[in-house]
Every structure is written in C-alpha cells, then in structure tokens.
Amino acid sequence: MRASALYRTEAGRSFVLSLYRRKLENLTFPHDSRFVETRHGRTHVLMLGPKQAPPLIAIHGVNFAAPFMADTIGPLAKHFRIYIPDIIGQPGLSAEMQPPPAAHGYAGWLADVLDQLSLGAVAMMGVSFGGAVVLDLAATAPSRISKAVLVVPAGFNVATAPMALLLRLFLPWHAHRLWPDMVPIAAAVRPLAWEMDAEQYSYFDAILRHVRWLILPPGPFTTSDLEAFVAPTALFAARQDIFFPGDTLVAEARTVIPRLVEAHVFDSSHFPTSAMLAGVMERTQHFLTQDL
C-alpha cells in the first residue's frame, strides 16, 4: 500500500493525528516514547510502567492505536514495563505502509521491533487484530514469546459470514460516513461496541470518515502453523462478538494452540465492556506472574 493510501485526504490525516496526540497528552500515568527502525519502516513505541519491571509487549486492535491501548491496559503498568508499538500501516505515528499479511510481514515487523528494543523471549498481549499479529510471530518465531494473552483475537478460522458483517456493520459504517446526522456514530458502532466513552466515539468517528479502514489481519492459522508454539497462552473471548463469537472462538483455539492453559468467555461485545476489561486485567496479571 502506498503511504498516502491510508487516509482519504491530507486534511483527514491531520485531524486523526490531532486526536491521537490529544489522547497521548491526556494519559493520566507516566509514559515515554521512542522510534525504532524495522524492515517495513519507522515504528513508534509507547512505553509505560517501571523500567526495571518485567517487559510486556501489547499489540492494539485495528486502527485503535497505542494511546488508546495504553488507557485500556494501564492497570498492568504497576507490574510490568509495557511496550505498545503503533502497528505499521495504521493510524498513529508509525510508517503508513502496510506489511503483506499473507507473507508473515507482521511477524517480521514485530521481530524487528523486539530486536530494536533488545528484548528476547517476552510476554505478549494482543487485542483483536493485534492477537493475529502475535499469532503470526508465534507461527514464525515461537521462541520470541514466553507467554501470550489473546483478547478477542483475530487469526482463527471462526470469522462471521461476510454478508452478515456487511449488513450489520459495514453498511451502517458507510452510511454514517455519508450521512452522520441520519446514522449517529453510537448507532453505527453498536453491533461492535456496547460501551464507548465520548473520546472513543470521537476517534472512531474520525476513523470511519477519514481512514481507509478495511485492513486484513494475518491468518487464519492452523494446527500445523502453530505446532512449535509451546508458550502458555490465555484467551479471553466475548460471547456476543460480531467478528469472532466467543464460544466458537474458544473451541477453535483449543484445537490450534498447543498450550492453551486458560480460556474465558465474557458476556460482551467485540469491543470489551468495562466489566470484561476488569476481568481481563485481573486474570492477565495473575496469569503473567504465576509460574507455568
């Protein structure tokens, strides 16, 4: 993808990045940033938590960049040094060129990020699209992952039928972009997210209006793809997930992931509710700190 193809207009790009920077400035806990070079371009990494704490790599969902991920997993920063790279080829401060999803491009990118951060085997958390990026690395360099936490992850062969997504989600999103007064943002995203705060609604509105948002994740991954991936893995799914229905996702993950030691299904939409997030954070801290 050409770098200019991510945004519909240059004005839209400026607006989305202004919201990104405002979110970054408004984070309520200490953080810092650095840029690293990868085979697919310059990557921005947001960092939070004590520098001497155990490292945790967190990969965000599609188009919802590092500052929003930081706000979501902030409670874990008391216990871990968290590194959140802006996924390359998506809105944020990283290069705007997408890696090829079918050629393990995201795995190569993530491996380069780890190398530049001088991290070897490390715990990882992937949310939605980010879960598929973690699995891409698990399929190509499994020794780089010491533990994995997957939250409503892409990357499994459980996707909802395309026609259902078109009717319930993508058509309302397109209608909102064209007629925002007729299709309010809250109504447009309701099948995806039962709960969003005003800041998240504003950012999602900007994504729909200004970004070419359809970006395919790597995968789906099979048993043979992940047969060498032996890191302990925890999975958190949402029963009413429009993309990856929770019970089906857990059943598929049990056949594909060699060492799935925890699997939990919450009564939530794909975009986790506050109750689901609280449960995920509590269980994730316990999972990452226990000996397995």
C-alpha positions in Angstrom: 0.0 0.0 0.0 1.3 3.5 -0.8 1.8 5.6 2.2 -0.8 8.1 1.0 -3.4 5.4 0.6 -4.1 5.1 4.4 -6.1 8.3 4.7 -8.8 9.6 2.4 -7.4 13.2 2.4 -4.4 15.1 3.9 -6.8 17.1 6.0 -8.3 13.9 7.3 -4.9 12.6 8.2 -4.1 15.8 10.1 -7.4 15.6 12.0 -6.9 11.9 13.0 -3.4 12.5 14.2 -4.5 15.5 16.2 -6.9 13.3 18.1 -4.1 10.7 18.5 -1.8 13.4 20.0 -4.6 14.7 22.3 -5.2 11.2 23.6 -1.4 10.8 24.2 -1.2 14.1 26.1 -4.2 13.2 28.2 -2.9 9.9 29.5 -3.1 10.1 33.3 0.0 8.0 34.1 3.7 8.4 33.3 4.8 7.3 29.9 7.5 7.9 27.3 8.1 7.1 23.6 10.8 6.1 21.2 11.1 5.3 17.5 12.7 2.1 16.1 13.6 1.1 12.6 12.1 -2.0 11.0 12.2 -3.7 7.6 8.8 -2.1 6.9 9.6 1.4 8.2 9.9 3.5 11.3 7.8 2.4 14.2 6.6 4.5 17.2 6.6 2.6 20.6 4.8 3.9 23.6 6.2 2.8 26.9 4.8 2.8 30.4 5.5 1.2 33.8 8.7 0.9 35.8 11.8 0.5 33.6 13.1 -2.4 35.7 9.7 -4.3 35.7 9.2 -7.5 33.6 8.6 -6.5 30.0 5.2 -6.9 28.3 4.6 -6.2 24.6 1.0 -5.1 23.9 -0.4 -5.1 20.3 -3.5 -3.0 19.8 -6.6 -3.6 17.7 -7.1 -2.4 14.2 -6.9 1.4 13.8 -7.1 2.0 17.6 -3.5 3.0 18.2 -1.1 2.9 21.2 -2.5 5.7 23.4 -6.0 4.0 23.4 -4.4 0.6 24.2 -2.4 2.2 27.0 -5.6 3.6 28.5 -7.1 0.2 28.4 -4.3 -1.8 30.0 -3.0 1.0 32.3 -3.6 -1.1 35.4 -1.0 -3.5 34.3 1.7 -0.8 34.3 2.0 -1.1 38.0 3.6 -4.5 37.5 5.1 -4.5 34.0 7.2 -2.4 31.7 4.7 -2.2 28.8 5.8 -1.6 25.2 3.0 -0.7 22.8 4.0 -0.2 19.2 1.7 1.6 16.8 1.0 -1.1 14.2 2.7 -0.1 11.0 0.3 0.8 8.2 -2.4 2.0 10.6 -3.3 5.4 12.1 -0.6 6.5 14.5 2.9 7.7 14.4 4.5 4.7 12.7 5.1 4.5 8.9 1.9 4.2 6.9 3.0 1.3 4.7 1.2 -2.0 5.5 3.2 -5.2 5.6 1.9 -8.1 3.4 -0.4 -10.1 5.7 0.0 -13.3 3.7 3.8 -13.4 3.8 4.3 -13.1 7.6 5.0 -9.4 7.1 3.6 -8.5 10.5 5.7 -11.2 12.2 8.9 -9.8 10.6 7.9 -6.3 11.6 7.3 -7.4 15.3 10.5 -9.4 15.4 12.4 -6.2 14.3 10.6 -4.2 17.0 11.8 -6.7 19.6 15.3 -6.6 18.3 15.4 -2.9 18.4 14.2 -2.9 22.0 16.8 -5.5 22.9 14.1 -7.9 24.0 14.5 -11.7 23.7 11.6 -14.0 24.7 8.9 -11.8 26.1 5.3 -11.9 27.3 2.8 -10.6 24.8 -0.7 -9.4 24.7 -2.7 -9.0 21.5 -6.2 -7.5 21.2 -8.3 -8.2 18.2 -6.1 -7.5 15.1 -3.2 -7.5 17.5 -3.9 -11.0 18.5 -3.4 -12.1 14.9 -0.1 -10.3 14.8 1.0 -12.2 18.0 0.0 -15.4 16.3 1.9 -14.5 13.2 5.0 -14.3 15.3 4.1 -17.5 17.1 4.0 -19.2 13.7 7.4 -18.0 12.5 9.5 -17.3 15.6 7.7 -19.0 18.5 10.8 -18.8 20.8 10.3 -15.0 21.0 7.1 -15.4 23.0 7.4 -16.5 26.7 3.6 -16.2 27.4 0.7 -15.0 25.3 -2.5 -13.3 26.2 -5.1 -13.1 23.4 -8.1 -10.8 23.8 -11.0 -11.2 21.3 -8.3 -12.2 18.8 -8.3 -12.4 15.0 -6.2 -15.1 13.4 -8.6 -18.1 13.9 -10.9 -19.7 11.4 -14.1 -18.5 13.1 -15.0 -15.3 11.3 -18.6 -14.3 10.9 -20.0 -14.7 7.4 -19.1 -11.7 5.2 -22.7 -10.9 4.3 -23.7 -10.7 7.9 -20.8 -8.3 8.6 -21.8 -6.2 5.6 -25.4 -5.8 6.6 -24.9 -5.4 10.4 -21.7 -3.4 10.4 -20.1 -2.2 7.2 -23.2 -0.7 5.6 -24.0 1.3 8.8 -20.4 2.5 8.9 -20.6 3.6 5.3 -23.9 5.3 5.9 -22.5 7.1 8.9 -19.7 8.5 6.8 -22.1 9.8 4.2 -25.0 10.9 6.4 -23.7 11.3 10.0 -26.9 13.1 11.1 -29.1 10.2 10.0 -26.9 7.4 11.3 -25.2 8.6 14.6 -21.9 7.1 15.5 -23.3 5.3 18.6 -25.8 3.5 16.4 -23.2 2.7 13.7 -20.9 1.0 16.2 -23.4 -0.6 18.5 -23.0 -4.1 17.0 -19.3 -3.8 17.6 -19.2 -2.0 20.9 -21.9 -1.9 23.6 -19.8 0.7 25.6 -17.6 3.5 24.4 -16.7 6.8 26.1 -17.0 10.1 24.3 -13.3 10.2 23.4 -13.5 6.7 21.8 -16.7 7.6 19.9 -15.0 10.8 18.5 -11.9 8.8 17.5 -13.9 6.0 15.9 -16.0 8.6 14.0 -12.8 10.1 12.7 -11.5 6.7 11.6 -14.7 6.0 9.7 -14.7 9.4 7.9 -11.0 9.8 7.2 -9.3 6.4 7.1 -9.5 3.6 4.5 -10.2 1.3 7.5 -10.6 -2.1 5.9 -7.2 -3.8 6.8 -6.9 -7.6 6.7 -5.1 -9.3 9.6 -2.7 -12.2 9.2 -4.1 -15.7 9.3 -6.2 -17.7 9.9 -3.6 -20.0 11.5 -3.9 -23.8 11.6 -2.7 -26.5 14.0 0.4 -27.1 11.8 1.2 -23.4 11.7 1.4 -23.3 15.5 2.7 -26.7 16.3 6.1 -25.3 17.5 4.4 -22.6 19.7 4.6 -24.0 23.2 4.3 -20.8 25.3 1.5 -20.8 27.9 -1.5 -18.9 26.4 -4.6 -17.3 27.9 -7.6 -16.5 25.8 -10.3 -14.0 26.6 -13.4 -14.1 24.3 -16.7 -12.3 24.0 -19.9 -14.3 23.7 -21.6 -11.6 21.5 -18.6 -10.8 19.4 -19.8 -9.9 16.0 -16.5 -10.9 14.4 -15.4 -13.9 16.5 -18.2 -15.4 18.6 -16.8 -16.4 21.9 -17.8 -20.0 22.3 -16.8 -20.8 18.8 -13.5 -19.0 19.2 -12.6 -20.9 22.3 -13.4 -24.2 20.7 -11.2 -23.4 17.7 -8.4 -22.1 19.8 -8.3 -25.4 21.8 -7.6 -27.3 18.6 -5.0 -24.9 17.3 -3.0 -23.6 20.2 -0.8 -26.3 21.8 -0.7 -24.9 25.3 -3.9 -23.0 25.9 -4.0 -23.0 29.7 -6.8 -20.6 30.3 -9.9 -19.6 28.3 -12.7 -17.3 29.5 -15.8 -16.1 27.7 -17.4 -12.9 28.9 -20.9 -11.6 28.1 -19.6 -8.7 26.0 -19.4 -7.2 22.5 -16.2 -7.4 20.5 -15.1 -4.1 21.9 -14.8 -5.2 25.6 -17.2 -3.8 28.1 -15.9 -2.3 31.3 -16.9 -5.4 33.2 -15.0 -7.6 30.7 -11.9 -5.3 30.9 -11.8 -5.5 34.6 -11.9 -9.3 34.5 -9.3 -9.5 31.7 -6.9 -7.2 33.6 -7.2 -9.2 36.9 -6.8 -12.6 35.2 -4.0 -11.3 33.0 -1.9 -10.1 35.9 -2.3 -13.4 37.7 -1.5 -15.4 34.5 1.6 -13.4 33.7 3.0 -13.6 37.2 2.4 -17.2 38.0 4.9 -20.0 37.2 3.7 -22.3 34.5 
